[in-house]
């Protein structure tokens, strides 16, 4: 299903193709975590063990051509095309390929061996590597299969397939991310460059369903000169959406995006924080955490901003008197 030329390009970029249409790759933060150098911001914010996290996608198909995307946006499709692999085959194949890519860390003096041992039993799938995961027809079954193995799931979607989002209400990922590419249709279409004409309207339908999920996140990839404008408009839009967290992340000038954008389109961390504060003023949100080297900050509603999020307790966040660094960060 994935053309041979595309497979070669994937492998050159460090991906591994699994079955007919899935891909997996080792995140740079997984490598850093194995050396005790750093962790992903999802570890900082939500407690995900970066060294036990498999980053993958059940499809490389996508219906967007986002200007800031670090992936190759030439391979886009408006709908599914070809065979459909079974969820357990995808999971087994992704774990095997991911572990194979990590084998070089075994025995290295820089590797924390206890963490490497834990890679033999991954505990989390980040369904976000490339493409639009909600295009995979058996996504509910994939999520259920992960949870039967005690593997948590963070699903990232552009929200343009609300029919699949509705199905997921009864097959919920551990945390649902919805990417928002602009505060209004004009900026959204210019930045995301969607194939479908009604993409903005379909996204709004997805946003209207977020209150039915146990944990949900709105994610902004802020790109100067494109969608990093009109913070009050973002705030007005978000006031009417029922979600748990807002992540404001600065665009990084990496990968294929360097063919489309300039370094000047990548904001500094302090610019991201200031923009997030302006959104928060309008939407009633407050910054509760940030990770400077990832240029990202997390916001919550002000009436719950004194709470520290625990991964095991969706919508019932444990209140701590003093925030301390979790053991896995030390």
N, C-alpha and C positions, 0 to 999 in steps of 0.2 A: 504493500500500500504506500509506503514511503519510497519515493523514487531512489534509485541507486546513487545518483549524484548527490541527492540530499543526504543520504545516509553517510556518505563519505565526508560531507561537510560537517555533519553532526559530530562524527568521530574525531575529526580534526579539531573541533572546538571543545572536546572533552566530554561530549554526551555519549550515551550508549542507547542504541535502539532496542526496544523490548517488543517482541511480537511484531504485529503489523502496523501499529500506530502509536505506541507509547514510547516515551523517552525518560531517561534518568541521568542525573549528573551530580557530582559531589560539589556542594557549596563551598566557597572559600572559607566561610566561617566554621564549617565542619573541620576543615584542615587546621585552622587556627585553634579551635577548641581542643583538638587532639594534642596540640603542642602547648596548651594552656596559655596561649597568647591573647586570645579574645573570644567573645561569643557573639552570636547573632542578636540583634535587638529583640527578636522574639523570645530569646532566652531571658534577656533583661526584663522585658515587659510581662511575659506570660509564663516563664519557667520551662520553656522547651529546652531540652538538652541538645545542644547543637551537634554534639558528636553522635547522637542517636537519631538524627533527623534525616529522612530520605526525601530529597527534593526531586519531584517527578511530575509528569503530566500524562494523562491517558490519551492525549492527542496533541499533534502539532498544528492541527487546523485552527484557524482563528478568523473572526469576522471583523477584526479591527486592523488598522495600519498605523498604530500610534507613533507619533513623531519621536517620542522619547524612548521608545522600546529598544533595549539593547540586543534584541533578537533580530533575525532576518525577516522582514515583513513582506517578502516577496511571496511567501507560501501562505496565502489566505484563501479561505473557501467560505461561501455563504451557508453551506450545510454539509452534513456528513456524507462521505463518499467511500464505499468499499466495505470490507469485512469488519466485524466487531468482535474483538477478543474478549474472553471471559475474565471477570474481575480477579479470581484467584490466580490465573495464569499471569496477569499483569503484576500482581503483588509479588509473587514468587520470583518473576523475572527481574523486577526492579530491585528487590533486595539482593539477589545474587549478583547483579551487575554492579550495584553500589558497593557491596562488600569487596568485589573483585578490584574495583578502582582504589579501595583503601588498603589493599594488602601491602603496599609498599611502606606503610607506616609501622608495620609490625617489626619490633626489634630496634627501631630507630631510637637513638639516645634522646632525641627531642620529644618523643611521643610519651604521653602519660599512659602507661600500659593498661591501667585499670579502665581508662576510657576506651582504649582500643578494644579491650575485651568486651565492653558493652556494645560495640558496633556489631557484634555477632547477633545481638537481639535488638534491632531497632525498635524504638517506641513511638515514633511519630512520622507521619507522611505530610509533607508540605506539597499540596496538589496545586502547583503554581509555576512550574518550570518554564513552560512555553505553551503557546496556543491558548484556546479557550476550553477549559475542562468540561464545562456544562454541555458541550457539543457531544461528548461521549454518551451514547444512548443508555449504557448500563451504570451510570454514575451512582444512583442510589444503592445498587447492589455492591458496587466497589466500596462505598463508605461502610455499609453494613459488614462486609467481609473484613475490612480493616479492624473494626471495633470488636468483632468476634475474636480477633487475635490480640486484643488489648493494645492496639496501635491507634493512637489519637490522630485526628485529621484536621488540618487547616486548609480549607478550600478557598481559592481566590478566583473571582469571576468578574467579568465586565458587565454582568447583569442584563445582557441583551437576549437571554433565553429564559424569560420568566416561567415558561411552561415547565422547565426542568427545576427551577427554584421552587415552584409549587410542589413538585413531587418530593423534593428534599425535606419538606416540612415533616414528613413522616419517616425520614431517613436522614436525620440531621448530622452534618459534620460537627466535630467538636467546636470549631469556630468558623464562621462564614465571613469572608472578606468580600466587599463589593467595592471595586475601583470606580472612582468618580473623576472624570477627566475635565470637568469644567462646571462652573456655577450656572450656566445656561446653555441652551442648545447651540448657539452660535460658537461659543468658545469650545464646547465639547466636540462639535463636528470638525472644527479646524484642527484640534489637537489629536483626537482619536482617529479621525478619518475612517469612520465605519463604512462597511460595504452596504448594509441594509439602510433603507431610507428612514425607517421608523425606529432607529436604534435608541434615540433619546426617549421616546415614548415607552419603549419596552423596558428601558432602564428604570423609569419612574414606577412602573408596575412592580419591578423587583424591589425597589426601595420601600414600597408600600407594604411588603410582606415581611420585612425584617423583624418586626415585633413578634412574629410567630417563632423566631429562632431563639435558642437558649443563649447563644453568644454570637454577637455580630459586630463587625468592624467596617467603618467607612474608611477607605484609603485614598489619599490624594498624593499623586506624584507631581510635585510642584516644579514647573519648568518655566524659567524666566522668558518673557517674550511670547509665551503661548497660553498657559492656563494659570499662571501665578499672578492673577489680577482680580479685582472686585471681591475682596475677602468678605465684605458685608453681604454680597449676593450668595456666596457659599453659606454663610451663616443663616440667611433667611431660608434657603432651601433645606438645610439640615434641621432647622427648628421643627419641621413637620415630619421628620423621620424618626422612628423608634429604633435606636441602636445603642450598643454598649460603649464602644470606643471609637474615637476618631484618630487616625494616624496621618500626620502631615510629614511627608518625606520629600527631601530635595532630590531632584533629578541628578543622576551621576553621568558624566560624559564618558561612557564606556561602550564597548561592543559595537554593534552595527549602527547605534545611534550617532556615532561620530561621523557617519556618512551623510547624516541629515541635519545635524545641529552643530553648534559651536560650544566651546568651553564656557563662554559667557552666558549660556542658557542654564548653567548649573549654579544654583544659589548656594551661598554660604549657610552654615548652620544657624547663625544668628538671624539671618534673613528669614529662614524657615520658621524659627521660633516667633519672630515678630509678626509674621503673616498669620501664624496659628493663633496668636493672642487676639488679633483683630477678628478672626472668625469666631473665636470664643466669646468675645464681647457681645456679638449679635446672637449667637446660638445658645448662650448660657452654658458654655463649656470652659473647663479650666485645665491647663497643662498639669499632668500628674507625674510624668516621667519623660526622659529624653536620653538619647545616645548621640553624642556629638559627632563621633567619627562616622556614623551612619547617616548623619544629617536628618534625624527623625525625632519627632516628639509625639507623645500620646496625650489625648485630651479625654475628659469625661464630664458628665454633667456636674455642675458645681455642688449640688446637694449630696454628691457621693465622692467628691474629689479627695476627701481625707482618708479614703479607704485604699488598702493595698490589695491588688488583685491576686487571687490564688487560682491556679490552673484548674483545680479540682472542683471549684465551687462557682459555676456559671450563675450570674445574676444574684449571687449571695456572697459578696466579697467580704472576706475576713478583715475586720478592723483591727489594726495593730497600733499600739501606743507609740512605737518607734520603728521606723523602717530600717531594717538591717539587710546587709548583702547576703543573699542565699548562699548556702555552702558551695553550690556548683559554680559560683562566680569567683571563688577564692582559691 
